[in-house]
Amino acid sequence: MWAVLWAAVRSKAPYVTFPVAFVVGLVGSQLEWFLRGDPPPTAQEEKSISEQREDRKLQEIVGEDVTKVVSLKDKLEFAPRAVLNRNRPEKS
């Protein structure tokens, strides 16, 4: 008789386990919401790192004249000194 009972319990276990797990998860979720308060803003509401960086750069250049740049002809060095001038004589 025990073998038949255990076989029935094993075969019906998913039908019993899922509702129990669902109720435990629901109660845990509601308890967590009650203890923590409002949930944090979702990822859709927050700005990404690249958007925050773009906004910061735009705020930095608001008061500057972006048309005033140094000409490439006026620049003597295009790369750091240690990279390209290692084997060349110094420029006058």
N, C-alpha and C positions, 0 to 999 in steps of 0.2 A: 504494500500500500504506500509506503514511504517513497518508493521508486516512482510510482505514478504521480504522486504529489510533487516531487522534485522536478520531474519531467514537465509537468504542467506549469510550474513556477518558472522554469527555464524558458519555456516557449513563449510565455506571456510577459516576461520581464520587460521588453521594450515598451509594451503598452502601459505598464505601470510606472516605469522609470521616467519616461518623457514627461508626463504631466507633473510628477513630483519635482523633477528638475526645473520645469517651467515655473512652477509656483515658487520654489526657492529662489530662482533668479529674479522673478518679479518682486518678491518681498525684499530681496537684497538691494535691488535697484532703487526701490522707493525709499528704503532706509538710508541709502547713501545720499539720495537727493535731499532728504529731510535733514541730514546732518551737515551736508556741505552747503546747502542753499542753492542759489542760482547756478546753473551750469556755466562753464567758461564759454566765451564766444567760439563759434565753430570756425573751421579753417576757411570757409567761404567768406566770413565777415572780416577776417584779418588780412592785412596786406602781406604779400610775400616779401622776402628779403630784397629781391631785386627792385620791387616797386618802392620799398622804403628808401633804398639807395638812390633811385632816380628822383624821388621827391626831395631828398636831402640835397642832391646836386643842383636841382632846380632852385631851391631856396638859396643856395650859396651864390649862384650867378645872377640873381634877380637884379642887384644893383651894379653889376659890372658891365662894361662895354665889351661884348664878345667879338667885335670886329677888330679890336686892337690885339694882334698876335705878332710874335716875333717871326720874321722871315727866315726861311731855311738857309738863305744865302748868308744871313748875318750870323747864324750859328756856326761855330767852328767845329764842334764835336757833336756827332749824332749818336754816339754810344759812349758808355763809360770808358774812362781813360785806360783802365787795365785790360780792356778787351782788344781794342784795335791798335793802340799805340805802343804795344809791347816791343815790336821789332822795328818801328819807324823812328827816325830822328824827330826831335821836338819841332813844332811849327813856330815860325817867327812871328 
